[in-house]
Amino acid sequence: MTTSAIHKTYLPEHPHVLLITIDRPPLNAMTLDAHRELLAALRSVEDDEDIRCIVLTGAGERAFVAGGDVGELGALDAASALVRTRVIRQVFDAIRRNPVPVIAAINGHALGGGLVMMSVCDIVIAAETATFGLPEINVGVMGGTKHLARVVPEKVMRWMALTGKRVDAAFMERLGVVQQVVPREQVLTASLQVADDICAKSPASVRLMKEVINLTETMNLDDGYHVETYATAVISTHPDSGEAAKAFKEKRPAVFPSKKQPKP
């Protein structure tokens, strides 16, 4: 019987958060099947409008994701390798373009594909003991740099890719890649706190905000600002906007019964 490498957990105390845990001992190295499972878990949110945020983490104390499964990689022919890279690309796209924010709870090593996976998440909370790197060059293959180059300076990306050197959580926090560094045992708690903060906001506004950020990322200033102002006008007519303003005036938590966000 095949054991699932990806676990979806719905937490009663965090009703709008989906916790996705990557569980492949000892270091959560990813196989093709594990990537496919993760892709399905990420895409499931598209049909579940009660979920407002995803927390993505690794099982155990040692690793978030320590790259790809070396044993599987060594057995691939060219055709299989292309299938694998296509599925991995779909996973990264499903995180970055997921309709809800994805928080990476980095409990240990984030190496190779694990580092790239982290770089496409919206927010990163890391353990003090976490390490980050692109070690692929050490075994004669290429690490993924394009997504990483969006979040670290180019020279840092080149240095990490060409030397295979690892950096710690404090280094990544100084670069702004990691938003919060906490003791390892507090990583999940801290990540869920951020998720709860997001879930307290208008779900329509949050989904539209992420979509607009992604849409305008490669636009020039004028075009991007035009899209933003149009989206602002659209969301201001949504019932969530009225409820948020009313709750602010009444000094109470907002209640958002609506689920669907408007399209710009």
C-alpha positions as CSV (number, residue, x, y, z in Angstrom):
1,M,0.0,0.0,0.0
2,T,1.4,3.4,-1.0
3,T,1.6,6.0,1.8
4,S,0.6,9.5,0.9
5,A,3.4,12.0,1.0
6,I,1.1,15.0,1.3
7,H,-1.3,15.6,4.1
8,K,-4.2,18.1,4.1
9,T,-5.4,19.1,7.5
10,Y,-8.4,21.3,8.4
11,L,-8.0,22.8,11.8
12,P,-11.2,23.5,13.8
13,E,-9.5,26.4,15.6
14,H,-8.4,27.9,12.3
15,P,-11.6,27.2,10.2
16,H,-10.4,29.1,7.0
17,V,-6.9,27.8,6.9
18,L,-5.7,24.7,5.0
19,L,-2.5,23.1,6.4
20,I,-0.6,21.2,3.8
21,T,2.3,19.0,5.2
22,I,5.0,17.4,3.0
23,D,5.8,14.1,4.7
24,R,8.6,12.0,3.2
25,P,11.1,11.0,5.9
26,P,13.8,11.7,6.6
27,L,14.2,15.0,4.7
28,N,11.0,15.4,2.7
29,A,12.8,14.9,-0.6
30,M,10.2,15.1,-3.4
31,T,9.4,12.4,-5.9
32,L,7.3,12.8,-9.0
33,D,4.3,11.2,-7.2
34,A,4.8,13.6,-4.3
35,H,4.8,16.6,-6.6
36,R,1.5,15.3,-8.2
37,E,-0.1,14.9,-4.8
38,L,1.0,18.4,-3.8
39,L,-0.4,19.8,-7.0
40,A,-3.8,18.2,-6.4
41,A,-3.8,19.6,-2.8
42,L,-3.0,23.1,-4.0
43,R,-5.6,23.0,-6.7
44,S,-8.3,21.8,-4.4
45,V,-8.6,25.3,-3.0
46,E,-9.9,26.6,-6.3
47,D,-13.2,24.8,-5.5
48,D,-13.3,25.5,-1.8
49,E,-14.1,29.1,-1.2
50,D,-14.2,28.6,2.6
51,I,-10.4,28.4,2.6
52,R,-8.8,31.8,2.8
53,C,-5.2,30.9,3.4
54,I,-2.8,27.9,3.0
55,V,0.1,27.1,5.3
56,L,2.7,24.9,3.7
57,T,5.2,23.0,5.8
58,G,7.4,19.9,6.1
59,A,7.0,17.1,8.6
60,G,9.6,16.5,11.3
61,E,12.3,18.8,12.6
62,R,15.0,18.5,10.0
63,A,13.6,19.8,6.7
64,F,10.9,21.7,4.9
65,V,11.9,20.2,1.5
66,A,15.4,19.0,0.8
67,G,15.0,19.1,-2.9
68,G,14.3,16.1,-5.2
69,D,14.6,12.5,-4.4
70,V,18.2,11.6,-5.6
71,G,17.3,8.0,-6.1
72,E,14.5,8.8,-8.4
73,L,16.5,11.4,-10.3
74,G,19.2,8.9,-11.1
75,A,16.8,6.5,-12.7
76,L,15.1,8.9,-15.1
77,D,15.5,8.9,-18.8
78,A,15.2,12.1,-20.9
79,A,11.5,11.7,-21.5
80,S,10.7,11.0,-17.8
81,A,12.9,13.9,-16.8
82,L,10.8,16.2,-19.0
83,V,7.6,15.0,-17.4
84,R,9.0,15.5,-14.0
85,T,10.1,19.1,-14.7
86,R,6.7,19.9,-16.2
87,V,4.9,18.7,-13.1
88,I,7.3,20.6,-10.8
89,R,6.7,23.8,-12.9
90,Q,2.9,23.3,-12.4
91,V,3.4,23.0,-8.6
92,F,5.3,26.2,-8.4
93,D,2.7,27.9,-10.6
94,A,-0.1,26.5,-8.4
95,I,1.5,28.1,-5.4
96,R,2.3,31.5,-6.9
97,R,-1.0,31.8,-8.7
98,N,-3.1,30.1,-6.1
99,P,-6.3,32.1,-5.4
100,V,-5.4,32.4,-1.7
101,P,-2.1,33.4,0.0
102,V,0.3,30.6,0.7
103,I,2.5,30.9,3.8
104,A,5.7,28.8,3.9
105,A,6.4,27.5,7.4
106,I,10.1,26.6,7.1
107,N,10.8,24.2,9.8
108,G,14.3,23.1,8.6
109,H,16.3,22.8,5.4
110,A,14.9,24.4,2.3
111,L,17.2,23.1,-0.4
112,G,17.1,22.9,-4.2
113,G,13.5,22.6,-5.2
114,G,12.5,23.3,-1.6
115,L,14.2,26.7,-1.8
116,V,12.4,27.5,-5.1
117,M,9.1,26.3,-3.6
118,M,9.6,28.7,-0.7
119,S,10.4,31.6,-3.1
120,V,7.0,31.3,-4.8
121,C,5.1,31.5,-1.5
122,D,3.6,34.8,-0.5
123,I,5.0,34.9,3.0
124,V,7.8,33.0,4.7
125,I,8.1,32.2,8.4
126,A,11.3,30.3,9.3
127,A,12.9,28.5,12.1
128,E,16.2,30.0,13.6
129,T,17.9,26.7,12.5
130,A,16.6,26.7,8.9
131,T,19.1,26.7,6.1
132,F,18.6,27.6,2.4
133,G,20.6,26.6,-0.6
134,L,20.9,25.4,-4.2
135,P,23.2,22.4,-3.8
136,E,22.4,20.9,-7.3
137,I,25.7,22.2,-8.6
138,N,27.5,19.9,-6.2
139,V,26.0,16.8,-7.9
140,G,26.4,18.0,-11.5
141,V,23.0,19.4,-12.3
142,M,21.4,22.8,-12.4
143,G,19.4,24.5,-9.6
144,G,16.3,26.6,-10.4
145,T,17.2,30.3,-10.3
146,K,14.5,32.2,-12.1
147,H,12.0,32.3,-9.3
148,L,14.8,32.8,-6.7
149,A,16.0,35.8,-8.6
150,R,12.6,37.5,-8.0
151,V,13.2,37.5,-4.2
152,V,17.0,37.8,-3.7
153,P,19.6,40.2,-5.3
154,E,21.0,38.9,-8.6
155,K,24.6,38.5,-7.2
156,V,23.3,36.5,-4.2
157,M,21.4,34.2,-6.6
158,R,24.4,33.7,-8.7
159,W,26.6,33.0,-5.7
160,M,24.2,30.5,-4.3
161,A,23.7,28.7,-7.6
162,L,27.3,28.6,-8.7
163,T,28.9,27.6,-5.3
164,G,26.1,25.5,-3.7
165,K,26.7,27.4,-0.5
166,R,23.9,27.5,2.1
167,V,22.7,30.5,4.1
168,D,20.8,30.7,7.3
169,A,17.5,32.2,8.3
170,A,19.0,35.4,9.6
171,F,20.7,36.1,6.3
172,M,17.4,35.5,4.4
173,E,15.6,37.8,6.9
174,R,18.0,40.6,6.2
175,L,17.3,40.3,2.5
176,G,13.6,40.5,3.2
177,V,13.0,37.0,1.8
178,V,11.9,35.7,5.3
179,Q,9.4,37.9,7.1
180,Q,9.8,36.4,10.6
181,V,12.4,34.1,12.3
182,V,11.3,32.2,15.4
183,P,12.4,29.2,17.4
184,R,11.8,26.0,15.5
185,E,9.0,24.8,17.8
186,Q,7.1,28.1,17.2
187,V,7.2,28.0,13.4
188,L,3.8,26.5,12.8
189,T,2.2,28.6,15.5
190,A,3.6,31.8,14.1
191,S,2.6,30.9,10.6
192,L,-1.0,30.1,11.7
193,Q,-1.1,33.5,13.5
194,V,-0.3,35.2,10.2
195,A,-2.8,33.1,8.4
196,D,-5.5,34.0,10.9
197,D,-4.7,37.7,10.5
198,I,-5.2,37.3,6.7
199,C,-8.4,35.3,7.2
200,A,-9.8,38.1,9.3
201,K,-9.6,40.4,6.2
202,S,-12.2,40.5,3.4
203,P,-11.7,37.2,1.5
204,A,-12.8,39.0,-1.7
205,S,-10.2,41.7,-1.2
206,V,-7.4,39.3,-0.3
207,R,-8.0,37.1,-3.4
208,L,-8.2,40.1,-5.7
209,M,-5.1,41.7,-4.1
210,K,-3.0,38.6,-4.8
211,E,-4.4,38.3,-8.3
212,V,-3.5,42.0,-9.0
213,I,0.0,41.7,-7.5
214,N,0.7,38.7,-9.8
215,L,-0.9,40.3,-12.8
216,T,1.0,43.6,-12.5
217,E,4.4,42.1,-11.5
218,T,5.9,42.3,-15.0
219,M,4.0,45.4,-16.2
220,N,5.4,48.8,-16.5
221,L,4.5,51.5,-13.9
222,D,1.7,53.1,-15.9
223,D,0.0,49.9,-17.0
224,G,0.3,48.3,-13.5
225,Y,-1.0,51.3,-11.8
226,H,-4.0,51.4,-14.2
227,V,-4.9,47.9,-13.3
228,E,-4.6,48.6,-9.6
229,T,-6.8,51.6,-9.7
230,Y,-9.4,49.7,-11.8
231,A,-9.4,46.8,-9.3
232,T,-9.7,49.3,-6.4
233,A,-12.8,50.7,-8.0
234,V,-14.3,47.2,-8.6
235,I,-13.6,46.0,-5.0
236,S,-15.1,49.1,-3.5
237,T,-18.5,48.1,-4.8
238,H,-18.3,44.6,-3.2
239,P,-20.4,44.0,0.0
240,D,-17.2,43.1,1.8
241,S,-15.9,46.6,1.4
242,G,-19.0,48.1,2.9
243,E,-18.9,45.6,5.9
244,A,-15.2,46.4,6.5
245,A,-15.9,50.2,6.6
246,K,-18.9,49.7,8.8
247,A,-17.0,47.5,11.2
248,F,-14.1,50.0,11.4
249,K,-16.5,52.8,12.4
250,E,-18.3,50.6,14.9
251,K,-15.0,49.4,16.4
252,R,-15.8,45.7,16.0
253,P,-14.5,42.7,14.0
254,A,-15.8,42.6,10.5
255,V,-18.0,39.6,9.4
256,F,-17.7,38.6,5.8
257,P,-20.4,36.2,4.6
258,S,-19.6,36.6,1.0
259,K,-17.2,34.1,-0.7
260,K,-16.8,35.0,-4.3
261,Q,-14.4,37.8,-5.3
262,P,-15.1,40.1,-8.3
263,K,-13.0,39.9,-11.4
264,P,-11.1,42.9,-12.6
